[in-house]
Amino acid sequence: MTSRTIPLKIDSLQDQIRTASLLEVAARKAGNVHPGASFVDLRFEDFEVAADITSRSLSQVQEGCVGQAILNAITETQRTLKTNANLGIALLLAPLAAVPAESDLASEIGWIIDSLNMNDASRIYEAIRLSKPGGLGEVSEQDVSQPPGHPIQYAMTLAAERDAIARQYCNEFSDVLIFGRERFLEWLEQHKDWEVATIGTHLELMVHLPDSLIARKCGEAIANESARRAQQVLDQEWPTQPQGTAAFQEFDNWLRADGNRRNPGTTADLIAAVLFSLIRDQQWVPPESITIE
């Protein structure tokens, strides 16, 4: 990959969504796509395109419904990339983006979730079907292959124990707005480096919530194993000690084995939401650009 610089802005809601999305995928997180690591069907450049689409679609959320904004983002992404590069990010960022600009996210996100109606549910179900997320399978009640019988909050409640994104719809995004933001800001205070803070928060979120994409694709035992291995990296004092660096590389290799089936993609989506929330609530000013090599 030729070295290039990507400018980042935070002047508008669209800018903030794009910047958060790009920073998430630019950080060299364990097991995820980043500029130095691709999957067979996904590259950094795909996420770059998806960030533009997601930010453009979700920036219109306050003029319509949350579900329609999600569906618009996924429809254009599927038409352009024909792969799932942004479903989780869209599901997380759309309700956050719908919070009125004059309000902080934590004070209003519960009201936004409560206000979602059957139209939102129908459009969200359609977006999920279009994306065909890995390991989705079928469930006995409120399966997305069928028309929704209740508002989306009901389906998210049913899924909350097995899906970390659904869980945010049920706990007022506390894993993002409380745990994730606190951990990121502590890492940033200690290391003064946004990428270290992002990777460190990713590891801690994997421990806090064993990745639900891994659980869907590989089973809960492997998801729990991924959480245990993430804790080992932290216990070895990554990134300041050589044994921590070695442990991180070993963990990264383990996640990428078996055809990237252990990809902690849900945790990456949570990271995008953490970064967006920090930028949007003016708790952190991101870099003005990133260099991709």
MIMISE-121523 format. One record per residue (C-alpha): residue number from 0; residue in three letters; x, y, z. Coordinates in Angstrom, 1 decimal. Each point is the difference from the previous one (the first is absolute). Layout:
<pt NUM,ALA,<X,Y,Z>>
...
end
This chain:
<pt 0,MET,<0.0,0.0,0.0>>
<pt 1,THR,<1.4,3.4,-1.0>>
<pt 2,SER,<0.3,2.4,2.9>>
<pt 3,ARG,<-2.7,2.7,0.0>>
<pt 4,THR,<-1.6,2.5,2.4>>
<pt 5,ILE,<-3.7,0.0,0.7>>
<pt 6,PRO,<-1.3,3.4,1.4>>
<pt 7,LEU,<-2.5,-0.3,2.9>>
<pt 8,LYS,<-2.6,2.6,0.9>>
<pt 9,ILE,<-2.6,0.3,2.8>>
<pt 10,ASP,<-1.9,3.2,-1.0>>
<pt 11,SER,<-3.3,-1.8,-0.8>>
<pt 12,LEU,<-1.8,-3.1,1.1>>
<pt 13,GLN,<1.0,-1.6,-3.3>>
<pt 14,ASP,<3.6,0.9,0.6>>
<pt 15,GLN,<-0.1,-1.5,3.5>>
<pt 16,ILE,<-1.5,-3.3,-1.2>>
<pt 17,ARG,<2.6,-0.3,-2.8>>
<pt 18,THR,<2.9,0.8,2.3>>
<pt 19,ALA,<-1.0,-2.5,2.6>>
<pt 20,SER,<-0.6,-2.7,-2.6>>
<pt 21,LEU,<3.4,0.6,-1.6>>
<pt 22,LEU,<1.9,0.2,3.3>>
<pt 23,GLU,<-1.5,-3.3,1.1>>
<pt 24,VAL,<1.2,-1.9,-3.1>>
<pt 25,ALA,<3.3,1.8,-0.2>>
<pt 26,ALA,<1.0,-1.1,3.5>>
<pt 27,ARG,<2.0,-3.3,-0.1>>
<pt 28,LYS,<-2.4,-1.9,2.2>>
<pt 29,ALA,<0.5,-3.7,0.6>>
<pt 30,GLY,<-1.9,-2.2,-2.5>>
<pt 31,ASN,<-1.6,2.8,-1.9>>
<pt 32,VAL,<0.5,1.5,-3.5>>
<pt 33,HIS,<2.4,3.0,0.1>>
<pt 34,PRO,<2.4,1.5,-2.6>>
<pt 35,GLY,<2.5,-2.8,0.6>>
<pt 36,ALA,<-2.4,-2.9,0.1>>
<pt 37,SER,<-2.8,-1.0,-2.3>>
<pt 38,PHE,<-2.5,-2.9,-0.3>>
<pt 39,VAL,<-0.8,-1.8,-3.2>>
<pt 40,ASP,<-3.1,2.0,-0.5>>
<pt 41,LEU,<0.7,3.2,1.9>>
<pt 42,ARG,<2.8,2.6,-0.1>>
<pt 43,PHE,<0.7,3.3,1.6>>
<pt 44,GLU,<-1.1,1.8,-3.1>>
<pt 45,ASP,<-3.4,-1.7,0.2>>
<pt 46,PHE,<-0.5,1.4,3.5>>
<pt 47,GLU,<1.1,3.4,-1.4>>
<pt 48,VAL,<-2.8,-0.1,-2.5>>
<pt 49,ALA,<-2.4,-1.3,2.6>>
<pt 50,ALA,<0.9,2.9,2.3>>
<pt 51,ASP,<-0.9,2.5,-2.6>>
<pt 52,ILE,<-3.4,-1.7,-0.7>>
<pt 53,THR,<-0.8,-0.5,3.7>>
<pt 54,SER,<0.8,3.6,0.9>>
<pt 55,ARG,<-2.0,1.4,-2.9>>
<pt 56,SER,<-3.1,-2.2,0.8>>
<pt 57,LEU,<0.0,0.3,3.8>>
<pt 58,SER,<0.6,3.8,0.0>>
<pt 59,GLN,<-3.6,0.2,-1.3>>
<pt 60,VAL,<-1.4,-2.0,2.9>>
<pt 61,GLN,<-1.5,3.0,1.8>>
<pt 62,GLU,<-2.1,0.8,-3.1>>
<pt 63,GLY,<-1.6,-3.4,-0.1>>
<pt 64,CYS,<-0.1,-3.3,1.9>>
<pt 65,VAL,<2.9,-1.9,1.4>>
<pt 66,GLY,<-1.0,-3.2,-1.8>>
<pt 67,GLN,<-0.1,1.8,-3.4>>
<pt 68,ALA,<3.5,1.5,0.6>>
<pt 69,ILE,<1.4,-3.5,0.7>>
<pt 70,LEU,<-1.7,-1.5,-3.0>>
<pt 71,ASN,<1.3,2.8,-2.3>>
<pt 72,ALA,<3.5,-0.6,1.2>>
<pt 73,ILE,<-0.2,-3.7,-0.5>>
<pt 74,THR,<-1.8,0.1,-3.3>>
<pt 75,GLU,<2.7,2.3,-1.5>>
<pt 76,THR,<2.8,-2.0,1.5>>
<pt 77,GLN,<-1.3,-3.2,-1.5>>
<pt 78,ARG,<-0.5,1.6,-3.3>>
<pt 79,THR,<3.6,1.4,0.0>>
<pt 80,LEU,<2.0,-2.6,1.8>>
<pt 81,LYS,<-2.2,-3.1,0.1>>
<pt 82,THR,<1.3,-0.9,3.4>>
<pt 83,ASN,<-0.8,0.7,3.6>>
<pt 84,ALA,<2.4,2.7,1.1>>
<pt 85,ASN,<-2.3,2.2,2.2>>
<pt 86,LEU,<-3.1,-1.6,1.4>>
<pt 87,GLY,<1.1,0.0,3.6>>
<pt 88,ILE,<1.3,3.5,-0.2>>
<pt 89,ALA,<-3.2,1.2,-1.6>>
<pt 90,LEU,<-2.1,-1.7,2.7>>
<pt 91,LEU,<2.0,1.6,2.7>>
<pt 92,LEU,<0.6,3.4,-1.4>>
<pt 93,ALA,<-3.5,0.8,-1.4>>
<pt 94,PRO,<-1.8,0.3,3.4>>
<pt 95,LEU,<3.0,1.9,1.4>>
<pt 96,ALA,<0.0,2.4,-3.0>>
<pt 97,ALA,<-3.8,0.5,0.5>>
<pt 98,VAL,<0.6,1.7,3.4>>
<pt 99,PRO,<-0.7,3.7,-0.3>>
<pt 100,ALA,<3.2,2.0,-0.5>>
<pt 101,GLU,<-0.6,2.1,3.1>>
<pt 102,SER,<-0.2,-3.1,2.3>>
<pt 103,ASP,<2.7,-2.3,1.2>>
<pt 104,LEU,<-0.3,-3.6,-1.1>>
<pt 105,ALA,<-0.5,-1.6,3.4>>
<pt 106,SER,<-2.9,2.2,0.9>>
<pt 107,GLU,<-2.1,-0.6,-3.1>>
<pt 108,ILE,<1.0,-3.4,-1.5>>
<pt 109,GLY,<-2.6,-1.8,2.1>>
<pt 110,TRP,<-2.8,2.3,-1.4>>
<pt 111,ILE,<1.2,-0.7,-3.5>>
<pt 112,ILE,<-0.1,-3.7,0.5>>
<pt 113,ASP,<-3.4,0.2,1.6>>
<pt 114,SER,<-1.4,2.0,-3.0>>
<pt 115,LEU,<0.9,-2.6,-2.6>>
<pt 116,ASN,<-3.2,-1.4,-1.6>>
<pt 117,MET,<-1.1,-2.8,-2.4>>
<pt 118,ASN,<1.3,1.9,-3.0>>
<pt 119,ASP,<3.4,0.1,1.5>>
<pt 120,ALA,<-0.2,-3.7,0.8>>
<pt 121,SER,<-1.0,-0.9,-3.6>>
<pt 122,ARG,<2.8,2.0,-1.5>>
<pt 123,ILE,<2.6,-1.4,2.5>>
<pt 124,TYR,<-1.1,-3.5,-0.8>>
<pt 125,GLU,<0.4,0.7,-3.7>>
<pt 126,ALA,<3.5,1.4,0.5>>
<pt 127,ILE,<1.1,-3.1,2.0>>
<pt 128,ARG,<-1.4,-2.2,-2.8>>
<pt 129,LEU,<1.9,2.0,-2.6>>
<pt 130,SER,<3.3,-0.2,1.9>>
<pt 131,LYS,<-0.2,-3.8,0.7>>
<pt 132,PRO,<2.2,0.3,3.1>>
<pt 133,GLY,<2.2,-2.9,0.9>>
<pt 134,GLY,<-1.4,-2.8,2.2>>
<pt 135,LEU,<-3.4,1.6,0.2>>
<pt 136,GLY,<-2.0,-3.3,-0.1>>
<pt 137,GLU,<-3.7,-0.1,1.0>>
<pt 138,VAL,<-1.8,0.5,3.3>>
<pt 139,SER,<-3.4,-1.2,1.1>>
<pt 140,GLU,<-1.5,3.5,0.6>>
<pt 141,GLN,<0.5,3.3,-1.8>>
<pt 142,ASP,<2.2,-1.6,-2.7>>
<pt 143,VAL,<1.1,2.7,-2.5>>
<pt 144,SER,<-0.9,-2.2,-2.9>>
<pt 145,GLN,<-3.7,0.7,0.9>>
<pt 146,PRO,<-1.8,3.4,0.3>>
<pt 147,PRO,<0.3,1.4,3.5>>
<pt 148,GLY,<-2.9,-0.6,2.4>>
<pt 149,HIS,<1.2,2.6,2.5>>
<pt 150,PRO,<2.1,3.2,0.2>>
<pt 151,ILE,<3.7,-0.5,-0.4>>
<pt 152,GLN,<0.6,0.4,3.8>>
<pt 153,TYR,<-1.8,-3.4,0.6>>
<pt 154,ALA,<2.2,-1.8,-2.5>>
<pt 155,MET,<3.1,1.6,1.5>>
<pt 156,THR,<-1.0,-1.1,3.4>>
<pt 157,LEU,<-0.3,-3.6,-1.2>>
<pt 158,ALA,<3.4,0.2,-1.6>>
<pt 159,ALA,<1.8,2.0,2.7>>
<pt 160,GLU,<1.6,-3.1,1.7>>
<pt 161,ARG,<1.5,-1.2,-3.3>>
<pt 162,ASP,<0.8,3.3,-1.8>>
<pt 163,ALA,<1.9,2.9,1.4>>
<pt 164,ILE,<-1.5,2.5,-2.4>>
<pt 165,ALA,<-3.6,-1.1,0.9>>
<pt 166,ARG,<1.1,0.4,3.7>>
<pt 167,GLN,<0.7,3.7,-0.6>>
<pt 168,TYR,<-3.6,0.6,-1.0>>
<pt 169,CYS,<-1.0,-1.5,3.4>>
<pt 170,ASN,<2.5,1.7,2.4>>
<pt 171,GLU,<0.0,3.5,-1.4>>
<pt 172,PHE,<3.4,-0.6,-1.7>>
<pt 173,SER,<1.7,-0.3,3.3>>
<pt 174,ASP,<2.8,-2.2,-1.3>>
<pt 175,VAL,<0.8,2.8,-2.5>>
<pt 176,LEU,<-0.8,3.1,2.0>>
<pt 177,ILE,<1.3,-1.1,3.3>>
<pt 178,PHE,<2.4,-2.9,-0.1>>
<pt 179,GLY,<1.5,0.6,-3.5>>
<pt 180,ARG,<0.4,3.8,0.4>>
<pt 181,GLU,<1.5,-0.3,3.4>>
<pt 182,ARG,<2.5,-2.7,-1.1>>
<pt 183,PHE,<1.0,2.0,-3.1>>
<pt 184,LEU,<0.6,3.2,1.9>>
<pt 185,GLU,<2.1,-1.8,2.6>>
<pt 186,TRP,<2.1,-1.6,-2.7>>
<pt 187,LEU,<0.4,3.3,-1.7>>
<pt 188,GLU,<1.0,1.7,3.3>>
<pt 189,GLN,<2.7,-2.7,0.6>>
<pt 190,HIS,<1.5,-0.3,-3.5>>
<pt 191,LYS,<-0.9,3.3,-1.8>>
<pt 192,ASP,<-0.7,-2.0,-3.2>>
<pt 193,TRP,<-3.4,-0.4,-1.6>>
<pt 194,GLU,<0.9,-3.3,-1.7>>
<pt 195,VAL,<1.3,-1.6,3.2>>
<pt 196,ALA,<-3.1,1.2,1.8>>
<pt 197,THR,<-2.2,-1.5,-2.7>>
<pt 198,ILE,<1.8,-3.4,0.0>>
<pt 199,GLY,<0.0,-0.1,3.8>>
<pt 200,THR,<-3.7,0.8,0.2>>
<pt 201,HIS,<-0.6,-2.7,-2.6>>
<pt 202,LEU,<1.8,-2.6,2.2>>
<pt 203,GLU,<-1.9,1.1,3.1>>
<pt 204,LEU,<-3.3,-0.1,-1.8>>
<pt 205,MET,<0.8,-3.6,-1.1>>
<pt 206,VAL,<0.5,-0.9,3.6>>
<pt 207,HIS,<-3.0,1.9,1.2>>
<pt 208,LEU,<-2.3,-1.4,-2.8>>
<pt 209,PRO,<1.3,-3.2,-1.7>>
<pt 210,ASP,<-0.5,0.8,-3.7>>
<pt 211,SER,<-3.4,-1.0,-1.2>>
<pt 212,LEU,<1.0,-0.4,-3.7>>
<pt 213,ILE,<2.6,-2.5,1.1>>
<pt 214,ALA,<-2.7,-1.7,2.1>>
<pt 215,ARG,<-2.4,-0.2,-2.9>>
<pt 216,LYS,<2.6,-1.4,-2.4>>
<pt 217,CYS,<2.1,-2.2,2.3>>
<pt 218,GLY,<-2.0,-0.5,3.2>>
<pt 219,GLU,<0.0,1.5,3.5>>
<pt 220,ALA,<3.0,-2.1,1.1>>
<pt 221,ILE,<2.2,1.6,-2.7>>
<pt 222,ALA,<-1.4,3.5,0.8>>
<pt 223,ASN,<0.9,-0.6,3.7>>
<pt 224,GLU,<3.4,-1.2,-1.0>>
<pt 225,SER,<0.5,3.2,-2.0>>
<pt 226,ALA,<-0.9,2.0,3.1>>
<pt 227,ARG,<2.5,-2.0,2.1>>
<pt 228,ARG,<2.8,0.5,-2.6>>
<pt 229,ALA,<-0.8,3.8,-0.1>>
<pt 230,GLN,<0.4,0.1,3.8>>
<pt 231,GLN,<3.4,-1.8,-0.3>>
<pt 232,VAL,<1.2,2.8,-2.4>>
<pt 233,LEU,<-1.0,2.6,2.6>>
<pt 234,ASP,<1.6,-2.0,2.8>>
<pt 235,GLN,<3.2,-0.1,-1.9>>
<pt 236,GLU,<0.0,3.9,0.0>>
<pt 237,TRP,<-0.6,0.7,-3.6>>
<pt 238,PRO,<1.3,2.3,-1.5>>
<pt 239,THR,<2.8,1.0,2.3>>
<pt 240,GLN,<1.7,-3.3,0.6>>
<pt 241,PRO,<1.6,-2.4,-2.6>>
<pt 242,GLN,<-2.0,-2.9,1.3>>
<pt 243,GLY,<-3.2,2.0,-0.5>>
<pt 244,THR,<1.0,0.7,-3.6>>
<pt 245,ALA,<0.6,-3.7,-0.6>>
<pt 246,ALA,<-3.3,-1.0,1.7>>
<pt 247,PHE,<-1.9,2.5,-2.2>>
<pt 248,GLN,<1.6,-1.5,-3.2>>
<pt 249,GLU,<-0.8,-3.5,1.1>>
<pt 250,PHE,<-3.6,1.0,0.8>>
<pt 251,ASP,<-0.3,1.8,-3.4>>
<pt 252,ASN,<1.3,-3.1,-1.8>>
<pt 253,TRP,<-2.5,-2.2,1.9>>
<pt 254,LEU,<-2.9,2.2,-0.9>>
<pt 255,ARG,<1.0,0.0,-3.7>>
<pt 256,ALA,<0.4,-3.8,-0.2>>
<pt 257,ASP,<-2.8,-2.2,-1.3>>
<pt 258,GLY,<-0.8,2.3,-2.9>>
<pt 259,ASN,<-0.6,3.1,2.3>>
<pt 260,ARG,<-3.1,-1.7,1.5>>
<pt 261,ARG,<1.1,1.3,3.4>>
<pt 262,ASN,<-0.2,3.6,-1.2>>
<pt 263,PRO,<-1.2,2.2,2.9>>
<pt 264,GLY,<-2.2,2.1,-2.3>>
<pt 265,THR,<-2.7,0.9,2.6>>
<pt 266,THR,<2.7,1.4,2.3>>
<pt 267,ALA,<1.3,2.1,-2.9>>
<pt 268,ASP,<-3.5,1.4,-0.5>>
<pt 269,LEU,<-0.2,0.9,3.7>>
<pt 270,ILE,<3.4,1.8,-0.4>>
<pt 271,ALA,<-1.4,2.1,-2.9>>
<pt 272,ALA,<-3.0,1.0,2.3>>
<pt 273,VAL,<2.4,0.8,2.9>>
<pt 274,LEU,<2.1,2.3,-2.3>>
<pt 275,PHE,<-3.1,1.7,-1.5>>
<pt 276,SER,<-1.5,0.6,3.4>>
<pt 277,LEU,<3.2,1.6,1.3>>
<pt 278,ILE,<0.4,2.2,-3.0>>
<pt 279,ARG,<-3.7,1.0,-0.1>>
<pt 280,ASP,<-0.2,0.8,3.7>>
<pt 281,GLN,<3.3,2.0,-0.3>>
<pt 282,GLN,<1.8,-2.2,2.5>>
<pt 283,TRP,<2.9,-0.6,-2.4>>
<pt 284,VAL,<1.4,1.8,-3.0>>
<pt 285,PRO,<1.3,-2.6,-2.6>>
<pt 286,PRO,<3.1,0.6,-2.2>>
<pt 287,GLU,<-0.5,2.2,-3.0>>
<pt 288,SER,<1.2,-2.8,-2.3>>
<pt 289,ILE,<1.3,-3.5,-0.1>>
<pt 290,THR,<2.8,-1.4,-2.1>>
<pt 291,ILE,<-0.7,-3.4,-1.6>>
<pt 292,GLU,<3.1,-2.1,-1.0>>
end
